[in-house]
Amino acid sequence: MKKLWIISFLLLSVLVLGGCKAPVDQSQITNLAIKVRDTNNQQVAANIKVLHAGEKVASKQGSEVKFELLKNKNYKLEVDKEGYLAKTVNLPLEEDSNLTVKLIKVANLVGNGDFTTPISNANPKANGELDSGDSWVYHQNSNGQGSVTIEGGEAKVKVNNPGNNPWSVQLLQGPITLEKSAYYKISFEAHADQKAKLHLKLGANGNRGWVGYEERDVNLTTTPQTYQFKFVMEEETDQQARFELWFLNQTDYTIDNIKLIKIKSGTATEQKDEVKIESGEIITNGSFANKTVGWGSDGNIELTNQAGKLKAKIESIGDNSYTPQVNQKGIKMVKDVTYTVSFTARANKARKMNVAIGKPLNQAPWYIDYIGEVKTFDLTTEMKNYKFRFTMKEESYDDAKLTFELGQITDGSAATTVYLDNVRITPDLGFYTDSSLTIDKRVSRIISLMTLDEKIGQMTQGERRHVSPKQVRKYHLGSILSGGGSTPGNNTPQDWIDMYNNFQEEALSGRLELPLIYGVDAVHGHNNLKGATIFPHNIGLGAMGKGLMEVNKSKQAQKWIEKIARISAQETAATGMDWDFAPAVSVVRDERWGRSYESFGETAELQKLLAGPYVKGLQGTKDILSKERGHVVATAKHFIGDGATKWETGDAGYQIDRGNVNIDLNKLKKLHGQGYLEAIDENVGTIMISYNSYQGTKMHAHQELIQNYLKAPQKEGGLGFDGFVISDWAAIHEIDAPTHYAKVVKSVNAGIDMFMEPSDWHKFMIDLKTAVKNGDVKESRINDAVKRILKIKFKAGLFKKALTDNDSIDTIGSQEHRAVAREAVRKSLVLLKNQNQILPLSKDNKFYITGSNADNLGHQCGGWTIKWQGFSGNQATTGTTIKEGIANLLQGQKGQIVNDLNQADVAIAVVGEKAYAEGKGDDADLELSVSDKRELQRIEESGKPMVVILVSGRPMIVSPRIENWDVFVAAWLPGTAGGGVADVIFGDYNFTGKLPVSWPRSVEQLPLNVGDKNYNPLFNYGYGLKMNLEN
């Protein structure tokens, strides 16, 4: 009926506003005249909308407008104008009315947004506090290099090096006051000299944990554009907030006309129509903090709120027990669940009160009782606690009724005043650990107890810097992650444990006591943690695997991979982490890709060999992944085709990373899907979706490949994956869709179950809840996602023991673990040239050691070590550099390291790449650095025997210079055990590694892979020499 009325009303509005005559009873029409003025009583031409029941029924623009509307209705007017604070007016309309709306002009909250004055010379303090003096500050850190100038009223930001962190190069301003619950609009103009990414952050300084109140990644083009969006300040008012722009790519940026406008104050009245994430309590307003909202009555009884309690004044007693009564409807009851009903109560005169829960009917028997018997309580004049338990035996029902009966009850029917407080109905959660129930049955029962908000919370993952422990409980969050370089306190194991338990305790204090699952990128050991054992990156493990495969020792390769993964899991679990975003089972097909080292190699055979054992090492040998036993949930990533992207199709300002894959579907599945087959066969818990596109469609929106292939049953031609699917870091933002809401709808319907939304997690929740209510996402899709997530949490032992202890922290970085890492390095090395049998080296010789990577722990570990982009130098963590390893090996021998090339018998040059990660490592040239080339030339000209060791995440172009070298060794990114290199080149062990990728002669050959029609690499896939150790 309501919908029919709105439709007719809309029709009326259209006819009246369009000047047509409508057959409407004119006695039901009233006129509303509106004037819009500013605070100086000057006319303001504004946008005026009239709403009823949330639906727009009319709108006009102007400073003086008139509407013809139906009488006796409650309307809401929304009046807004650019540059003014928007205003909302609730208007009951009974007769012709005149209304004047005054708008307050608002100022830009940022200074110098048009860059007409110089940049400030202020600097932020160590804790981030900043006073930029109503202008902007240029700030660089973490190896970021650039400059800013103001030209023609625009800021020109030149980025020479974007640095190790996203915030390495930035413009910022502060302090800015952001008010709790207020609505803001941000706008700015920007472009870059090439496709590039800009990150915008409105957030706190270090005193409030660097929390981001609003963060956006903006993809810029070479065409100037205006970008604008709105947000609500969800946190407490911050008078020291900062406006930050992070410049993420090496290019020139242009910025202008930055505005931050408060468009609406955040009162409860103004927000009442907003979608919110609600408490999951079965009883609404059981504490009566919100007056009498949610409560009703029957009979002659008056309900009011007195001092935060429900006051029920009985005017007269009816002729039965249930008249009068206090009640609440719309209560969800689930079959076979045991509930506890609790409340506090008193009466001005002692009397009895019955409590009933059931389902009212419109016909005989008129009522179905859920409790089984009437519960009668003796109320006294003293406030007391009461409770009882019952098991729901009837079919589940979403609209049950709780009744406090205050009518005719034997020996206790006084007409008095009764007070109620702290009314709760809580389910008994003992079935969580009931082993007689299958995990599927336990999960189904939990889902039946959950509200939509709680389900959406389970699908949401926020980053620790952008989520507080209290928010975990408030918003029912299912997961937290630590991104690369996101570490607590002083980055000690105990700091990690304390942080984890703080988050987990809040999760367990929620209504359903659902544990969260904490994820981390431990991709070559627990690489965020200082002092952890860092193994070679996957490209080196691929070389080890290929080498053992070539001599029919595939089983040995698998045992080694499993052992390495097992140690990674032990050290990760020791700090409380439940979940590892590893292994990457990417198949790299173009070494210019900045993620090449995350791949085992260029063929499916390496994924088939190594992916399964890696998962087995992380998770254990059975489909139970208990952290208690040193296991973590594994993640096969990035599904699918991340290593097959085409050069110059990259997204987010990168050249190839996140680009497009355009091979046929059969090849995609056969070449790039093998690792997932092996991982699924080992019951991998989760699979992460890739940033790349497949034939123009972003994988995060690719329903055909996720929902209809990855998750489809094997009998239907799918992979039969029954774990849960996780998105990559803020990856849904790159989906081609006009709004964030549309991106959420596409990605959820595509089959993603949990969403890694580091800073936008709350916005994601709101949009997903709205999408379900709008029918754009079915609740069955939500239930499937939550079912998968909860199953993995059960298998991980989180419902048995969620909190962690420090019993295993002594294993972190232990000598036993470091010995395994050293052996992994030895097995990963590939000897590509050994002219005149220079190797093995004699321990009696003198060695001159040089090169950018000879004594740099950060470079030999590579990206994803301590920080996202890695580090440079030897201070960030514990380990042995290659030079230190050689020095250690020569102790007690005749040989020594000398500082003068002329005194050396042999020169060792350790050259290669600096640390990098993801698209920041995309490289069109693959050339050695100028300084490394200079050192190599100096050695070449000396005539000394020359050993070149390349520390890199991929092949680099060494033609034609390699002709001058006696020895060439590919050491990949060996991690913290640099001593493993010395062990081999001095002959204590032989080389066993083989190339997991083809080595190009020049970049013009790329992409270059075994099986290509014109295959002519410098070194073939699978190539690798041994030394003659007979003497």
N, C-alpha and C positions, 0 to 999 in steps of 0.2 A: 504493500500500500504506500509505504514511504517513497519507494522508487517511482511509483506511478505519479505521486504528487510532484516530485522533483521534475520529472519529465514534462508534466503539464505546466509547471511553473517556468521551466526553461522556454517552453514554447510561447508562453505568455510574454516573457521578457523579450524574446526575439521579435514577436509581433509588435509589441509596444515600442521598443527601441527602433524598430525599422520603419515605423510610421504607418503600419497596417492596422486595420481595424480588426479586433479579435472579439469573438462572441463571449465576452467575460462579464460577469456581474460587476458593474462599476461600483456598487456599494462595497465591494471587497477590495477595492483599489485605494491606495493611499499614496501621497506624493512626498518624496524626500528630496529636499534641496540642500546641496552641499557647497560650501565655500571653503577654499583652501588658502590659508594665509601663513606668512612667516611670523616670527616673533615681533617684527616691526609693522605688522598688519599690512604687509605688501602682498599682492596676489602671487600665487605660485601655481603654475600649470603642472598638475600632478597626474599620476595614474591612479584611478580609483576603481577598486573591485568590490562587488557586493557578493557575499557568500551566505549560503544557508545550508546547515548540516554538512559543512565541508565542501559543498559544491558551488562553483561559481555560477551565479544566475544573471549577472550583468556587469558591465565594465564601461568606463568612459575616461577620457582625458580632458583636462581643463582645470581652470581655477574656480569656475562656478558651473555646476552641473545639476541636472535633475533626473530622478528615477521615478518610475511608476511601479509600485511593488504591492504585493498582497499584504493585507492587514493582519495583525495579531500573530506575527511571526518574529522569531528572534534572528536577527541578521548580524553579520560581522562585516565591517568595512576595513579594507586594507588600502592605505594611502601611502604611496611612495613616490619619491622624486630623487634623481641622481643628485648627490651632494647634500641630502637632508636625511635626518633620522626618520626611518619609516614609522608609521603609526597604525595601530590596530584599535578599532572601536567596536565594542559589543553594543548592539542597538535593538532593544525590543521595540517594534514598530506597531502602534495601535491607531495612529491618526496622522494627518499631514504634519510633517516636521521639517524644521530648518536646523541645519547643523553647520557650525564652523569648526574646521580642523586646522590646528596650528602645527606647522612643521618646524623643527629646529634644524638650522643649518649646521652641518658638521664639517670639521676641518680634516685635512689629511693628517693622519697620526704619525706619518714619517716626514722628516724634514728633508729638504733639498731633493725631493723626488723628481724634479725636472732638471737637476744637475746644473743649476745656474750659479752655484757657489762652489768653492774648492772642497776637495776631500779633506776630512779631518786628519790630524796627525796623532789622534789618541790611539792607545793600544789597549786591548782587553787584558784584564788581570789574569793570573793563573787560574782563578776560579770562574773566569768568564765574565765577571762584572765589567760593565762598559759604560762610559759616558762619552758619547761621540759628538756631543754638542750640536744636536739638531742637524747633523749631516751624516755622511757615510765614512766608514773606516775600511781601508784595504788591509787584509791580513793574510799571511801565508805561513804555513808550517808543514812539518812532515815531508820535507823535500819539495814542497810546492814552490814553483818559481813563476813570477809573472809581474805585471805592472798595470796601473790604471791611470788614464788621463781623461780629462774632460775636454771634449771638442764639440763646438756648436750645440751646447746644451745636451749632450749625450755622454754617457760613461763608456769609454772604450777600455775593455779589459783584455789584455794580451796574456795568454797562458802559454808559457814556454815549457812548463812541466807541471802536469796536474797533481803530481805528488803521490804519496802512498795511501792517502785516505780521501774519501769524497769531500771532506771539508778542508783540504790542504790549501786551496786558493778560494778566497771568499771576500765579498763585500758585506758589511754588516752595520747595523745601527741599533743603538739602545741608550738609555732604557726606554721601553715603550710599555704603557699600561694596557693590559688585556683583562677585561672584566669577565668574571665567571658568568656563563650562560648567555653572554652577549653574542650577537650576530655581526660578522665582519665581512667586508668585501675587499678582495685584493685584486689589483690590476696593474699591468706594466706592459711596456712595449719592448721587444727584444728580437734580435737575429744574430747569426754568426756567419763567419766566412765559409763555413761548411756545415753539414748536418752535425749538430752537437747537442749535448744534454746539459741542462741547467737544473739544479736542485734548489728549491725554495723551502726555507724553514722558518716558522715563527715558533720560538721555543724559549725555554728557560736557560739560565746560566748554570754553572756547576753546583750552586747552592741548592738547586732543586733537581739535581741529577741530569741536567742537559735534556730534560724531557721535551719532546717536540709536540706542540699544541696543534700545529697544522704543517704538514710536509707534502710537497708535490715534486715529482720529476716532470720536467717540461722538455719536450723534444723540439729544438729550434731548427729552423731552416735558414736559408740565405735570404729569404724574403721577410722584411719587417712585418711583424704581426702583433696584435694586442691579445694578451692572455688575461683572463679574469676568472675568478671563482669565489665562492662564499664558504665560510666555515663558522662553526659555533665553538666558543671557548668552553670546553668541557671541564677544565680544571679550576681550582680556586684562583681568584684574581691574582695576577702577577704584575707588580709594578716595576719589575726589573727585566721584562721580557726583551728578546732580541729578534730583529728582522735580519735574516741571513740569506744570501745568495751564494751557492757553491758552484764553481765552474769546473766541470768534470772532464773536459777534453782539451787537448792541445790545439788551440785555435784562437781566433780573435772574436770576442763577444761585443755586442753593442746593446746597452740598456738605457731606457728612458721612461719618464712619466710613471714612476712607481707611486702607487696610492694604496693606503690602508684606511678604509673608512668603516666606522661602526654604523651599521645600518639599522640595528634594532637592539634595544636594551633587553636583558635576559630575565624578565620577570616570569614567574610561574604562569601567570595568565596568558602572556604572549606565547608561551611554549606549549600550551595545553593540547594543541592539535598536532604537535610533532610526534613522530614515531620514536619511541624510546625502548630501551632494553630494560625489562621489568624484573623484579624479584620473582623467583620461582616458587615462593611459598604457596601452599595449597589454600590457606586462608588469606583473604585480602584484608589488609588493615587490621590484623589481629592485635596490634599494639595500640590501636586507636589514635595513632599519631596524626592521622588525617581525618580528624573528627569522626563522623559516623559513616564515611564513605564505604560502600560495600555491604552495609548492613540494612536489613529491613525488619518489619514487624507485622503482626496480625493481631487484631483485637484492640481493646481499649488500653493502649500503652503508649507512652511518649518517650522517644529516644533522643538523648542529647549527649554531649561530651563534656565531662567535668574533670578537669585536671588530668587529662590524658587517659581517662577511663570512660567506658560506656555506661551512661546512667539511664536505666530503664525504669521509668515511673509508671507503676501499675495503677490505672484509674479504677478498673473494676475487673472482677474475675468472671470468666465465662462458665459455661456448664460442662466443660470437658478439660482434660489436662493440657491441651495444646492451645487454649485461648485464655489469655493473650500469649504471645511468643515473640522471641527475638530470633532472627534467622539470617542465613546467608545462602544464596543459591549459586549455581555455576561451579560447584566443587567437583574436581576430577577424582574418581575412585577407580582403582585397578584391581581386577580379580586376582585372588590368591596372595595379595599383599597384606601384611599385618601393619596396622596403624596404631599410633598412640595419639589420643586426643587429650590435650591439656589446657587448663585455663585457671585463672584466679577469679574469685568471686566473693561477694558478701551481700548482705541485705540489711536494711534498717531495722527490720524485725525478722527473727528467725523463721525460715520457711524452707520448703523443699523445691527442688528444680530437677526436671527431667531433661536428659540430653538424648536427642535422636538424630540419626543420619540415615537418609534413605532417598527413594525416588518417588516423587509425587506422580500419580496417574490421573487421567481424566475419566476413568471408569473403574468399576469394581475390579480388583480389591482396593483401589484408590491410593494404595501406598505400598511400596516394597521396602521393608526394613533391612538395613545393611548391618546393623550391630548384632542382631539376634535376640536382644532383650532390651527392655527399657532400663536406662542407667539413671538412677535417682540419687541426688546428692543433697545433703543437709547443709543449707547455708546458714551461717551465723553472722553476727554483727562484726566479726573480725575477718579481714581479707585473708583467704587461705588458698593454697594450691590444690587443685583437683586434677585427676587424670585417670584414664582407663585405656585398655587395649582391645582391639577386635581385629578379626581377619575378614576381609571382603570375600564373601563366597559367591556373590551374584556376578553376573556379567559386568565388565567394565562399563563405566558411564561417566560422561563429561559434565553432567548438569545435576549432580546430586545436591541435596539440601541438608544443611546443618541447622538444627532447631534447638533452642533453649526454651523448654516449655514451662510456663509460669501460670498455668491455669489451676483447675481443680485437681489437687493431688492429696491423697489421704494423709491426714495429720500434718498438713503443711501448706496451706493455701492463702497465706496472708496477702492482702492487697497492700503492698509496700513498695519501696524502691530497691532495685537490685543493681549492683555494680559489677561489670565484667571487665577483664583485662587479660592480656597475654594469651589470647586464644590461638592455639596452634594444632594442626594435624600433621604429624610427621610419620613417614613410612619407616618400617623396620628394614634396615639394610643388611641384615645378617645373611641374606641370600648371596651377597657378593662373594662370600667365601664358602658357600655350600657346594662342595665338590660333587654331590649327588646330582646337581644340575649341570648340564653342559654349558659351555661358555655362550653358545648361541641362545640358550634359554635365559640365562642371566642377562645377557645384553638386551633381549627382547623385552624383558620385564623392566629394565631401567628405562628403555625408550618409552614404554607405556606410561612411566611416571613423569617423564620430562615435559616441560613446556616448550613451546617453539623457541623462546629466547634461550633456554638452556641448550637446546640442540644447536642453535646457531653459534652459541659460545664454544661448543666443542669443535666446531668447524673453523675456529679462528685462532690464528697464531700471531702474537705480537712480539716485538723485539724488546729485550730486557731494558734498554735505555728509554723506551717509550711506553712502558707499562709499569705501574706500581703493584706491589703485592695486594694491596686493598682492591685494586681494579680487577685483579684475577677473580676474586670472589664476587664483586659487584656485578661483573659482566659475564660470569660463568666461563671464563676463558679455558679452552682445552689444551693450549700449548703455549710455550714461550721458547724463543731461541736466542742464542748469542750469535750475532753476525761476526764476520771476520774482524778481529781486533777489538771486539766488544767484551771486555773482561772486568770482573769486579775487583774492587779494592786494590791490593798490591799484586794481584794475579798469582796468589798462592793457592795450593789445593784447598786449604781451609776456607779461603775467601769464596771459592766456588761452592763448596759444600754449604756454607752459611747462606749464600745467596739462594741456592737451590731450595733449601729447606724453608726459607722465608716465603718464597713463592708457593711452594707445595703446601705449607701449613694453611695458607689462606684458601687454596683450592679445596683442601679437605674440610675446611670449616663451613663450606657451602651446604645448602639444604640436602643435596644428594651425595655429598662427600666424594665427588668425582675427582680423581687425581689428574693433574696435568702431566703432559709428557714434554720433556725439555730436550730440544734439539740443538746440535752444534755441528759445524763443518770440521770434523776430525778426519781430514782427507789423506793425511800421511802421518798418522799419530795424532795425539791430542794437541794439535798444532797451535791452538790459541793459548795454551797454558805454558807459562815459563817453567823450564826445567823438564818438560816432557821429552820422551824419546821421539825424534823426528826421523821417519823412514824416507827412502827415496820416493819421489813422486811416481805416479803410475807408469809414466813412459819408461822409467828405469826398471820397474817391475816387469813391464812387457819385454824388455831386453833380456832380463833374467829368464822369463818364461820361454821366450823364443829359443834362447840358447840351450836350455834343458830339453826342450821339445826336439831340437835338431839331433840330439844324441839319445833319443828314445827314453828320456827321463821326465816325461810329462807328469807322472804321478809325484815325482819329487818336487817339480815346480809347484804343483797344487798344494803340497804339504807346506812348502815355504810361504806361499801366499796366505794360506790359512793361519800359519803361525804369526805372520806379521799382523794380520787383521786381528788375531786373538789378543796380541799385546796392545794394539790400538784400543780395542774394546776395554781391556782391563784398566788401562790408565784413564780412559774417558769415564768409565763407570765409577772409578774410584773417587771422582769429584762430584758424583751425583747425577751426571748426565745419563739420560735414558735412551738417547736416539742419535744416531750418527748419519749425517747426510753423505754417505759413501756406501758403495764405490761408484765412481763415474765409469760407465761402460760405453763411453763415447768411442766412435771409430773415426779417428782423425784422417781426413782426406786432403787437407791443404795445410801445410805446416806454417803458413803465415797466420793461422788462427792463434789467438792469444791463450787458448785453453788446450793447446796441443798436448802439454805435459800431463793433463788430467786423463788422457787416453792411454790404454795399454798398447795401442798401435793402430795400424791402418787396415787390418784384416779382421774378419769375423772369427778366424781360428783362435786369435788371442783372447777374444771375449769368451769364446766357448771354453777355453782352457782355464781362465783365471777368475771370471765373474762369480761362478758358483762357490769356489773355495773361499773367496774373499767374504761373501755373504755368510758362509758357514763359520768362518773365523769370528766374525762380529757377533752373530746371533747364537752360535752353538750348534750342536749336531741334531737337535730336535726342534719341533715347532713350538718351543718354549724358550723365551728370550730373557730369563730373569737376570736383572742387574746384580742381584745378590750373588750370583755365580760369575760375575765379571763379564756379562754379555750386554749388548746394546741392540736396539732395533736398527736394522740396516736400511739403506735407501739406494736402490738402483736409479741412476740418473744419467742424462737428462733425456727423457722420452719425447720424441725420437728423432734422430737425424741431426743432432747438434753439431756433429763433426763433418757434416756434408754440405754445409752452407757455401754459397758461391761468393767469391771475392767481389767486393763493392756492392753487396746487397745488405750489408750489416745495418742494424738498427741501433737506436739510442746513441748515435754519433760514432759508432764503431764501423770498421771497414768490412769485417766478415762475421764477427761475433753477433749472434742473434739474427743472422740473415735468413735468406730464403733457400729452401731445398727444392730442387726441381727434377729429381730423378723419378723413375717410375715406381709404382707402389710395391711391386714384387721385389725390386732391388732394395728399396728402403727396408722392407721387412727382413729380407734374407741377409743383407750386409750389416744393417744397423740395429736389427732386432735380436741378434743371437745372444747378446749379453743379458737381455731381459728374460729370454727363455731359460737360461741357466740360473738366473737369480730367482725366478719364480719357482723353478724346480727345487730350490733350497728354501722355499717358503719365505722369501724376502718380505719384510713387514710393510714397506712403503716404496712407492715409486714417485720420483719427482719429474714434473713436466718441464720441457725445454723452452727457452726463450724463442727458439727459431720458428720460422714459418715453414709449412709444407705446402708447396704450390700456391703460395699467396695467402694462406690462412694461418694465423698464429696458432701454434700447438695448444696454447692455453684455451683456445676456443674451438678446437678440432674434435667435435663430438664423434665423428666417424672413427678416428683413431684411438680415442680414449674410451668412451663409453661402449662403442660398438666393436672394438677390436681388443684393446688391452684388457678390459673388464668383462668382455663377453665370454660365455662358457666355451670351452674347447670344442664341444660337440657342435657349436654354432660357428666354428672357424675362428674363435677368439683365442686369447692367451690364457683365459681363466684366472686372471689375477684377483685374489680375494682379500688382499690387504687394502690399505687406503692410499689415495693419490694426493700428493701435496704439490702446491704451486711453488714456483721459484720466487725469489725475493721481489715483491711488488710487481711481479710479471704480468698480472692481468691488466695493469695500466697501459701496456703496449698493444692490447687488443684494439683492432680497428672498430671502434664504436663511438657514438657521439657523446656519451655520458658515462660516468663511473657506474651508475645504475645499470646501464646496458652492458657494460663489461662484466659486471657481477653476474647478471643473468646468463650471458653467453658462456662464461666459464663454469658456472655451477651446472648448467644443463649439459655442458660438454663432458662432465663426469669428474671434475675435480672435487675432492672431499674435504680437504683442509687447505686454508688459504694463508700463506705467508705474507701478511700485510704488516710489515714492521712498525710503521707509524700510523697507517690509515686503517687500523684494525676496527676502530669504532665505526668509522664511516662504512666499512664493509658490512658490519653487522646490521646497521640501520637499513642499508640498501637491500640486503638479502631479506630482512624481515618484511620490508615493503614489497619486495618482489613476490614473496609467498602470499601475502595478503591480496596482492593484485592478480594473483593467478599466473604470473609469468614463470614462477618456479613452483613445481608441485611439492607438497610436503612429503610425498613418497620418495622423492629424490633426496630431500633432507634426511629422512629416516635411513635411507641406504648409506649415506655418507657417515652418519653418526654410528650406525651399526658397525661399519668397517673400522672406525676409529676406536670405539670401545673394545672391539675384539682384540685389537693389537695391544691396547692397554692391559687387558686381562692376560694376554700371552706374555707380556713384559713383566708380569708380577706386580704391577702397580696397585692392584686392588688388594694385594696381600701385604706388601710393604712398600710404601711410597717414599717415606722419608729416608735419608741416607746418613751414614756415619763416616768416620775417618779411619776405619779399620784397615783400609787397603792403600792408603796414600803412600806408604813406604815403597810400594811397587813402582811408583811413578819415576821414570828416569833411572831405574835400578841398573846395576852393572849387567845383570842377566839380560835385561831388555836391550841395553845398548850393544851387547855382544851380538844379538840377533840382527840389530840394525847394521852393524859393521859387516856381518856376513852378507846381508842383503846388498850392501854397496859392492862388495867384492864380486857377487854374482851378476850385478847389473852392468858392469863396465864392458865396453866393446872396444876391442883393439882393431883399428881400421888401417893402420900402417906401421910396419916395424922394419924399416930399411936397415940393412947391415946388422940385423939382430941386436940393435941397441938395447932392447929389453930382453931379459930383466936387467935392471940397473945393479951395479955393484955397490955394496955398502961400504966399500973402501974409497969411493970417489968423493970429489968435492962438487957441490951442486949450487948453482945460481938459480934461485927461484923467483919468478916475477909474474906479472899479469894481474888483472883486476880481480880475479877470483881465487888467487892463491891463498890469501889469508883473510877471507871475508865469509863468515859463517852465514850471514843473511843471504848473500848471493847464492851460496851452494844449497841452501834450503829452498829458495824460491818463494813464490807467492803462497798465500795461505799459511804464513808462519808468523805467529804473534800478532801480526796485522793482516788485513785483507790483502794488501799489495806487498806483503813481506817487509823486510827491513834490510838495511845495509850496515855492515860492521859486525862486531863480535860480542856486544853487550846485552842484547835483548833476551838471550836464552843461553843455555849451557850446551856446549858441544866442542868438537875438535875440527879445526879447519884442515884443509889438505896440507898446507905448509906445516902446521903443527903436527899432523900425523907423520909426515916425513921426518921431522925433527925428533919425534918420539922414537921412531924406528931406528934412527941412527945413533941413539944413545948407547954407549958401550961399544960402538963400532969405530973403525978408523975413519970412516967417511964423515963429512960435515957440510953444513950449509954456509956458503960464503956470500958476502955482500958485493963482491967485485966480479963482474963477468969474466974478466981476464984471468982470474985465479981459478975459475971453474973447469972441471973436466967435462961436465954436462950441464946444459941449461934446460930448465924446466919452466915452461910458460903455461900458466893456468889462466885461460881466457874465457870469455863468454858473455852471458847476459846478466843484467841486473834483475832483481826480483820484480815480478809483475803478476797480475791476475786478470783473468777474463779479457774483456775487450780492450783494456788498457795495454795488453800485450800484443794486439794485432800489429803486424810488422810487414810492410810492403817489401823490404829489402833483405832482411835477415843478415845484415852485415855486422862484422865485428866493430867494436868501438874504435874511435881514432886512437885512443891511448893504447889499446891492445895491439892495434896494427903497428904502431910506432915501436913498441917493445919487441914484437915479432921481427920487424925489419932490423932492429939493432942486433938481435941474436943471429939472424940470417947472415948479416954482414960480418959477424965475428968469426964465422966458420966453425963454431963449437957444435958438437953433437947436440941435437935439439929435440926435446920431447914436448909436444903440445897436448895439453889436456883441456878439453872443451867442457865447461860447466854451463849447461843450457837446458832449456825445456824442450828442445827440438833441434833438428839439423840446422846448421848455419852455412852460409856460402863461404867455402874455403878455397875454391878454385880461383886462380891457378896457384895461389900461394903455397898450397899443400905440397907442391913439388919440391919445395926447399926444406921441408921438414923430414926428419928421420923417423919420428914416431908421432902418431896421431891417435888419441884415445877419446872416445865419447864417454864422459862420466855422468851425463844427464844432470839431475838435481839430487845429489846424494843424501841431503839431510844433515843431521848433526854428527854422523860418524865418518868424518873425513879420513880417519885412519885406515879405512877400508881401501882407499885408493893406493896408499903407500904399500899396504900388504901385497897388492898385486903387481905393481910396477917394479918392485924389488924382488919378485919371484917367490915369495912365500906361498903364494897361490897363483894359479894360472887364470887367464881370461876364459870365461865361459859364455859371456853375453853375446847375443846376436842382434842385429838391427831390427827393431820392431816397425820401422818405417823406411821408406826409400830415401836415399840421400841425394838431393838434386845437385847438379853442376851449377845451375843458375836459377834465379827466381823465375825466369821466363819459362822454365819447364813446369812450374807449378800450375795446377795440381798435378802431382806425379805419384802414381801408385802401381804396385805390382799388378801385372795383367793388362796394363795399358797397351794400346796398339804400338806406339813408338816409344817403347820403354828403354831408356838409355841413361840411367842415373849414374852419379859418381860412384856410389856404392849401392849394391842391390839390397832389397829387403831380405833379411836373413843373413847378411854378410857379417863376418867377424873372424878374426885371426886368433891363433894361440901362440904362445911363446915356446921356444925350445928350452925346456928345463932339464934336459938330460945331463947337462954338465953342472 
